[in-house]
Amino acid sequence: MVEQKYDHDSVQELLTWAKETLKNKSYPSGRYQVNKSTTILDCGKYLESMIAVISRNWENSTFHPTIEQLREFRKK
């Protein structure tokens, strides 16, 4: 497994992607199944909240799973 990075640049790159995706509305509409245990009901709201949480807390390792969730969403 590749070690995921939580440094400023990699997190900022992820946030930039999320903001662009939100701005361009280039995300799925309606229910979206990310994995077996994660269904997103509104991808726009999901991206807004992820951007807000990660922007404020990315340096706190407690929030690394949140960063991983957004990375998984991006992969799909």
Backbone atoms as SQL, in Angstrom:
CREATE TABLE atoms (id INTEGER PRIMARY KEY, chain TEXT, resi INTEGER, resn TEXT, atom TEXT, x REAL, y REAL, z REAL);
INSERT INTO atoms VALUES
  (1, 'A', 1, 'MET', 'N', 0.847, -1.195, 0.000),
  (2, 'A', 1, 'MET', 'CA', 0.000, 0.000, 0.000),
  (3, 'A', 1, 'MET', 'C', 0.884, 1.248, 0.000),
  (4, 'A', 2, 'VAL', 'N', 0.511, 2.209, -0.792),
  (5, 'A', 2, 'VAL', 'CA', 1.279, 3.445, -0.886),
  (6, 'A', 2, 'VAL', 'C', 0.972, 4.298, 0.344),
  (7, 'A', 3, 'GLU', 'N', 2.007, 4.841, 0.922),
  (8, 'A', 3, 'GLU', 'CA', 1.843, 5.746, 2.061),
  (9, 'A', 3, 'GLU', 'C', 1.174, 7.023, 1.555),
  (10, 'A', 4, 'GLN', 'N', 0.027, 7.347, 2.132),
  (11, 'A', 4, 'GLN', 'CA', -0.655, 8.574, 1.700),
  (12, 'A', 4, 'GLN', 'C', 0.005, 9.777, 2.350),
  (13, 'A', 5, 'LYS', 'N', 0.061, 10.854, 1.621),
  (14, 'A', 5, 'LYS', 'CA', 0.690, 12.060, 2.135),
  (15, 'A', 5, 'LYS', 'C', -0.360, 12.997, 2.720),
  (16, 'A', 6, 'TYR', 'N', 0.033, 13.629, 3.801),
  (17, 'A', 6, 'TYR', 'CA', -0.842, 14.605, 4.457),
  (18, 'A', 6, 'TYR', 'C', -0.120, 15.947, 4.579),
  (19, 'A', 7, 'ASP', 'N', 0.828, 16.191, 3.663),
  (20, 'A', 7, 'ASP', 'CA', 1.550, 17.451, 3.711),
  (21, 'A', 7, 'ASP', 'C', 0.707, 18.548, 3.052),
  (22, 'A', 8, 'HIS', 'N', 1.127, 19.771, 3.262),
  (23, 'A', 8, 'HIS', 'CA', 0.376, 20.933, 2.777),
  (24, 'A', 8, 'HIS', 'C', 0.082, 20.839, 1.281),
  (25, 'A', 9, 'ASP', 'N', 1.100, 20.529, 0.472),
  (26, 'A', 9, 'ASP', 'CA', 0.908, 20.534, -0.986),
  (27, 'A', 9, 'ASP', 'C', -0.083, 19.476, -1.453),
  (28, 'A', 10, 'SER', 'N', 0.040, 18.259, -0.948),
  (29, 'A', 10, 'SER', 'CA', -0.870, 17.205, -1.418),
  (30, 'A', 10, 'SER', 'C', -2.305, 17.464, -0.961),
  (31, 'A', 11, 'VAL', 'N', -2.465, 18.005, 0.249),
  (32, 'A', 11, 'VAL', 'CA', -3.811, 18.317, 0.740),
  (33, 'A', 11, 'VAL', 'C', -4.388, 19.497, -0.039),
  (34, 'A', 12, 'GLN', 'N', -3.565, 20.517, -0.305),
  (35, 'A', 12, 'GLN', 'CA', -4.050, 21.670, -1.070),
  (36, 'A', 12, 'GLN', 'C', -4.442, 21.259, -2.487),
  (37, 'A', 13, 'GLU', 'N', -3.688, 20.349, -3.070),
  (38, 'A', 13, 'GLU', 'CA', -4.008, 19.864, -4.415),
  (39, 'A', 13, 'GLU', 'C', -5.370, 19.165, -4.406),
  (40, 'A', 14, 'LEU', 'N', -5.618, 18.366, -3.376),
  (41, 'A', 14, 'LEU', 'CA', -6.906, 17.674, -3.237),
  (42, 'A', 14, 'LEU', 'C', -8.041, 18.684, -3.052),
  (43, 'A', 15, 'LEU', 'N', -7.820, 19.686, -2.218),
  (44, 'A', 15, 'LEU', 'CA', -8.842, 20.713, -1.985),
  (45, 'A', 15, 'LEU', 'C', -9.113, 21.518, -3.255),
  (46, 'A', 16, 'THR', 'N', -8.069, 21.813, -4.018),
  (47, 'A', 16, 'THR', 'CA', -8.242, 22.536, -5.281),
  (48, 'A', 16, 'THR', 'C', -9.103, 21.709, -6.232),
  (49, 'A', 17, 'TRP', 'N', -8.818, 20.410, -6.307),
  (50, 'A', 17, 'TRP', 'CA', -9.627, 19.524, -7.140),
  (51, 'A', 17, 'TRP', 'C', -11.091, 19.558, -6.686),
  (52, 'A', 18, 'ALA', 'N', -11.320, 19.458, -5.379),
  (53, 'A', 18, 'ALA', 'CA', -12.687, 19.440, -4.843),
  (54, 'A', 18, 'ALA', 'C', -13.415, 20.742, -5.160),
  (55, 'A', 19, 'LYS', 'N', -12.729, 21.878, -4.998),
  (56, 'A', 19, 'LYS', 'CA', -13.345, 23.181, -5.279),
  (57, 'A', 19, 'LYS', 'C', -13.687, 23.322, -6.756),
  (58, 'A', 20, 'GLU', 'N', -12.779, 22.881, -7.637),
  (59, 'A', 20, 'GLU', 'CA', -13.038, 22.927, -9.077),
  (60, 'A', 20, 'GLU', 'C', -14.220, 22.035, -9.450),
  (61, 'A', 21, 'THR', 'N', -14.249, 20.842, -8.867),
  (62, 'A', 21, 'THR', 'CA', -15.337, 19.889, -9.130),
  (63, 'A', 21, 'THR', 'C', -16.665, 20.501, -8.707),
  (64, 'A', 22, 'LEU', 'N', -16.665, 21.141, -7.555),
  (65, 'A', 22, 'LEU', 'CA', -17.875, 21.785, -7.034),
  (66, 'A', 22, 'LEU', 'C', -18.284, 22.951, -7.939),
  (67, 'A', 23, 'LYS', 'N', -17.315, 23.790, -8.298),
  (68, 'A', 23, 'LYS', 'CA', -17.599, 24.969, -9.119),
  (69, 'A', 23, 'LYS', 'C', -18.154, 24.568, -10.482),
  (70, 'A', 24, 'ASN', 'N', -17.577, 23.530, -11.071),
  (71, 'A', 24, 'ASN', 'CA', -17.990, 23.081, -12.405),
  (72, 'A', 24, 'ASN', 'C', -19.178, 22.122, -12.373),
  (73, 'A', 25, 'LYS', 'N', -19.621, 21.796, -11.165),
  (74, 'A', 25, 'LYS', 'CA', -20.708, 20.828, -10.979),
  (75, 'A', 25, 'LYS', 'C', -20.409, 19.518, -11.725),
  (76, 'A', 26, 'SER', 'N', -19.127, 19.135, -11.716),
  (77, 'A', 26, 'SER', 'CA', -18.725, 17.914, -12.433),
  (78, 'A', 26, 'SER', 'C', -18.676, 16.720, -11.481),
  (79, 'A', 27, 'TYR', 'N', -19.763, 16.553, -10.743),
  (80, 'A', 27, 'TYR', 'CA', -19.887, 15.439, -9.816),
  (81, 'A', 27, 'TYR', 'C', -21.218, 14.742, -10.089),
  (82, 'A', 28, 'PRO', 'N', -21.363, 13.504, -9.631),
  (83, 'A', 28, 'PRO', 'CA', -22.618, 12.770, -9.883),
  (84, 'A', 28, 'PRO', 'C', -23.807, 13.451, -9.194),
  (85, 'A', 29, 'SER', 'N', -24.956, 13.366, -9.822),
  (86, 'A', 29, 'SER', 'CA', -26.160, 13.893, -9.170),
  (87, 'A', 29, 'SER', 'C', -26.917, 12.723, -8.548),
  (88, 'A', 30, 'GLY', 'N', -27.680, 13.025, -7.532),
  (89, 'A', 30, 'GLY', 'CA', -28.436, 11.978, -6.854),
  (90, 'A', 30, 'GLY', 'C', -27.551, 11.119, -5.970),
  (91, 'A', 31, 'ARG', 'N', -28.071, 9.944, -5.601),
  (92, 'A', 31, 'ARG', 'CA', -27.325, 9.021, -4.733),
  (93, 'A', 31, 'ARG', 'C', -26.075, 8.535, -5.441),
  (94, 'A', 32, 'TYR', 'N', -24.984, 8.432, -4.661),
  (95, 'A', 32, 'TYR', 'CA', -23.725, 7.972, -5.236),
  (96, 'A', 32, 'TYR', 'C', -23.054, 7.016, -4.263),
  (97, 'A', 33, 'GLN', 'N', -22.830, 5.809, -4.729),
  (98, 'A', 33, 'GLN', 'CA', -22.222, 4.765, -3.899),
  (99, 'A', 33, 'GLN', 'C', -20.705, 4.823, -4.081),
  (100, 'A', 34, 'VAL', 'N', -19.981, 5.222, -3.031),
  (101, 'A', 34, 'VAL', 'CA', -18.521, 5.311, -3.116),
  (102, 'A', 34, 'VAL', 'C', -17.906, 3.941, -2.878),
  (103, 'A', 35, 'ASN', 'N', -18.393, 3.268, -1.856),
  (104, 'A', 35, 'ASN', 'CA', -17.927, 1.918, -1.535),
  (105, 'A', 35, 'ASN', 'C', -19.033, 1.179, -0.793),
  (106, 'A', 36, 'LYS', 'N', -18.718, 0.005, -0.317),
  (107, 'A', 36, 'LYS', 'CA', -19.724, -0.839, 0.326),
  (108, 'A', 36, 'LYS', 'C', -20.428, -0.125, 1.482),
  (109, 'A', 37, 'SER', 'N', -19.693, 0.707, 2.197),
  (110, 'A', 37, 'SER', 'CA', -20.264, 1.318, 3.398),
  (111, 'A', 37, 'SER', 'C', -20.529, 2.817, 3.276),
  (112, 'A', 38, 'THR', 'N', -20.334, 3.391, 2.106),
  (113, 'A', 38, 'THR', 'CA', -20.518, 4.833, 1.955),
  (114, 'A', 38, 'THR', 'C', -21.412, 5.161, 0.767),
  (115, 'A', 39, 'THR', 'N', -22.550, 5.777, 1.067),
  (116, 'A', 39, 'THR', 'CA', -23.432, 6.306, 0.030),
  (117, 'A', 39, 'THR', 'C', -23.586, 7.801, 0.288),
  (118, 'A', 40, 'ILE', 'N', -23.361, 8.582, -0.725),
  (119, 'A', 40, 'ILE', 'CA', -23.518, 10.038, -0.623),
  (120, 'A', 40, 'ILE', 'C', -24.856, 10.397, -1.259),
  (121, 'A', 41, 'LEU', 'N', -25.668, 11.129, -0.533),
  (122, 'A', 41, 'LEU', 'CA', -26.987, 11.501, -1.043),
  (123, 'A', 41, 'LEU', 'C', -26.938, 12.764, -1.894),
  (124, 'A', 42, 'ASP', 'N', -26.019, 13.677, -1.585),
  (125, 'A', 42, 'ASP', 'CA', -25.888, 14.932, -2.332),
  (126, 'A', 42, 'ASP', 'C', -24.403, 15.255, -2.451),
  (127, 'A', 43, 'CYS', 'N', -23.819, 14.981, -3.611),
  (128, 'A', 43, 'CYS', 'CA', -22.368, 15.147, -3.802),
  (129, 'A', 43, 'CYS', 'C', -21.932, 16.602, -3.651),
  (130, 'A', 44, 'GLY', 'N', -22.781, 17.535, -4.042),
  (131, 'A', 44, 'GLY', 'CA', -22.441, 18.949, -3.890),
  (132, 'A', 44, 'GLY', 'C', -22.272, 19.319, -2.429),
  (133, 'A', 45, 'LYS', 'N', -23.245, 18.933, -1.599),
  (134, 'A', 45, 'LYS', 'CA', -23.173, 19.206, -0.160),
  (135, 'A', 45, 'LYS', 'C', -21.989, 18.465, 0.458),
  (136, 'A', 46, 'TYR', 'N', -21.767, 17.235, -0.001),
  (137, 'A', 46, 'TYR', 'CA', -20.645, 16.433, 0.496),
  (138, 'A', 46, 'TYR', 'C', -19.327, 17.170, 0.240),
  (139, 'A', 47, 'LEU', 'N', -19.141, 17.650, -0.984),
  (140, 'A', 47, 'LEU', 'CA', -17.901, 18.357, -1.329),
  (141, 'A', 47, 'LEU', 'C', -17.762, 19.644, -0.514),
  (142, 'A', 48, 'GLU', 'N', -18.860, 20.393, -0.357),
  (143, 'A', 48, 'GLU', 'CA', -18.817, 21.624, 0.445),
  (144, 'A', 48, 'GLU', 'C', -18.349, 21.329, 1.859),
  (145, 'A', 49, 'SER', 'N', -18.920, 20.301, 2.476),
  (146, 'A', 49, 'SER', 'CA', -18.564, 20.007, 3.862),
  (147, 'A', 49, 'SER', 'C', -17.150, 19.456, 3.972),
  (148, 'A', 50, 'MET', 'N', -16.725, 18.628, 3.011),
  (149, 'A', 50, 'MET', 'CA', -15.364, 18.097, 3.046),
  (150, 'A', 50, 'MET', 'C', -14.342, 19.224, 2.900),
  (151, 'A', 51, 'ILE', 'N', -14.605, 20.154, 1.990),
  (152, 'A', 51, 'ILE', 'CA', -13.702, 21.292, 1.795),
  (153, 'A', 51, 'ILE', 'C', -13.591, 22.094, 3.093),
  (154, 'A', 52, 'ALA', 'N', -14.733, 22.356, 3.726),
  (155, 'A', 52, 'ALA', 'CA', -14.742, 23.142, 4.963),
  (156, 'A', 52, 'ALA', 'C', -13.976, 22.433, 6.083),
  (157, 'A', 53, 'VAL', 'N', -14.254, 21.159, 6.285),
  (158, 'A', 53, 'VAL', 'CA', -13.619, 20.409, 7.377),
  (159, 'A', 53, 'VAL', 'C', -12.115, 20.252, 7.135),
  (160, 'A', 54, 'ILE', 'N', -11.747, 19.838, 5.931),
  (161, 'A', 54, 'ILE', 'CA', -10.335, 19.580, 5.638),
  (162, 'A', 54, 'ILE', 'C', -9.533, 20.887, 5.622),
  (163, 'A', 55, 'SER', 'N', -10.117, 21.956, 5.100),
  (164, 'A', 55, 'SER', 'CA', -9.406, 23.245, 5.065),
  (165, 'A', 55, 'SER', 'C', -9.015, 23.687, 6.465),
  (166, 'A', 56, 'ARG', 'N', -9.908, 23.486, 7.425),
  (167, 'A', 56, 'ARG', 'CA', -9.643, 23.930, 8.795),
  (168, 'A', 56, 'ARG', 'C', -8.793, 22.958, 9.601),
  (169, 'A', 57, 'ASN', 'N', -8.856, 21.668, 9.274),
  (170, 'A', 57, 'ASN', 'CA', -8.281, 20.670, 10.173),
  (171, 'A', 57, 'ASN', 'C', -7.236, 19.748, 9.566),
  (172, 'A', 58, 'TRP', 'N', -6.763, 20.016, 8.367),
  (173, 'A', 58, 'TRP', 'CA', -5.905, 19.056, 7.676),
  (174, 'A', 58, 'TRP', 'C', -4.619, 18.729, 8.426),
  (175, 'A', 59, 'GLU', 'N', -4.131, 19.637, 9.258),
  (176, 'A', 59, 'GLU', 'CA', -2.878, 19.382, 9.979),
  (177, 'A', 59, 'GLU', 'C', -3.079, 18.456, 11.176),
  (178, 'A', 60, 'ASN', 'N', -4.312, 18.277, 11.606),
  (179, 'A', 60, 'ASN', 'CA', -4.628, 17.418, 12.749),
  (180, 'A', 60, 'ASN', 'C', -4.792, 15.983, 12.243),
  (181, 'A', 61, 'SER', 'N', -3.961, 15.076, 12.738),
  (182, 'A', 61, 'SER', 'CA', -3.976, 13.695, 12.232),
  (183, 'A', 61, 'SER', 'C', -5.307, 12.987, 12.476),
  (184, 'A', 62, 'THR', 'N', -6.104, 13.481, 13.403),
  (185, 'A', 62, 'THR', 'CA', -7.434, 12.917, 13.636),
  (186, 'A', 62, 'THR', 'C', -8.285, 13.000, 12.365),
  (187, 'A', 63, 'PHE', 'N', -7.989, 13.966, 11.515),
  (188, 'A', 63, 'PHE', 'CA', -8.794, 14.192, 10.315),
  (189, 'A', 63, 'PHE', 'C', -8.234, 13.502, 9.082),
  (190, 'A', 64, 'HIS', 'N', -7.153, 12.737, 9.221),
  (191, 'A', 64, 'HIS', 'CA', -6.605, 12.027, 8.069),
  (192, 'A', 64, 'HIS', 'C', -7.614, 11.068, 7.431),
  (193, 'A', 65, 'PRO', 'N', -8.450, 10.368, 8.219),
  (194, 'A', 65, 'PRO', 'CA', -9.475, 9.524, 7.570),
  (195, 'A', 65, 'PRO', 'C', -10.447, 10.332, 6.706),
  (196, 'A', 66, 'THR', 'N', -10.715, 11.568, 7.090),
  (197, 'A', 66, 'THR', 'CA', -11.591, 12.437, 6.296),
  (198, 'A', 66, 'THR', 'C', -10.923, 12.746, 4.959),
  (199, 'A', 67, 'ILE', 'N', -9.636, 13.013, 4.991),
  (200, 'A', 67, 'ILE', 'CA', -8.878, 13.260, 3.762),
  (201, 'A', 67, 'ILE', 'C', -8.925, 12.016, 2.880),
  (202, 'A', 68, 'GLU', 'N', -8.782, 10.839, 3.497),
  (203, 'A', 68, 'GLU', 'CA', -8.849, 9.582, 2.742),
  (204, 'A', 68, 'GLU', 'C', -10.217, 9.388, 2.101),
  (205, 'A', 69, 'GLN', 'N', -11.285, 9.757, 2.811),
  (206, 'A', 69, 'GLN', 'CA', -12.638, 9.643, 2.253),
  (207, 'A', 69, 'GLN', 'C', -12.747, 10.467, 0.982),
  (208, 'A', 70, 'LEU', 'N', -12.234, 11.687, 1.023),
  (209, 'A', 70, 'LEU', 'CA', -12.316, 12.551, -0.150),
  (210, 'A', 70, 'LEU', 'C', -11.456, 11.996, -1.285),
  (211, 'A', 71, 'ARG', 'N', -10.300, 11.436, -0.943),
  (212, 'A', 71, 'ARG', 'CA', -9.452, 10.832, -1.981),
  (213, 'A', 71, 'ARG', 'C', -10.160, 9.643, -2.636),
  (214, 'A', 72, 'GLU', 'N', -10.861, 8.860, -1.835),
  (215, 'A', 72, 'GLU', 'CA', -11.579, 7.719, -2.394),
  (216, 'A', 72, 'GLU', 'C', -12.703, 8.189, -3.308),
  (217, 'A', 73, 'PHE', 'N', -13.426, 9.218, -2.880),
  (218, 'A', 73, 'PHE', 'CA', -14.485, 9.805, -3.705),
  (219, 'A', 73, 'PHE', 'C', -13.895, 10.275, -5.040),
  (220, 'A', 74, 'ARG', 'N', -12.745, 10.917, -4.973),
  (221, 'A', 74, 'ARG', 'CA', -12.095, 11.426, -6.184),
  (222, 'A', 74, 'ARG', 'C', -11.737, 10.294, -7.140),
  (223, 'A', 75, 'LYS', 'N', -11.216, 9.183, -6.601),
  (224, 'A', 75, 'LYS', 'CA', -10.829, 8.045, -7.440),
  (225, 'A', 75, 'LYS', 'C', -12.009, 7.503, -8.231),
  (226, 'A', 76, 'LYS', 'N', -13.172, 7.470, -7.575),
  (227, 'A', 76, 'LYS', 'CA', -14.371, 6.942, -8.230),
  (228, 'A', 76, 'LYS', 'C', -14.829, 7.918, -9.282);
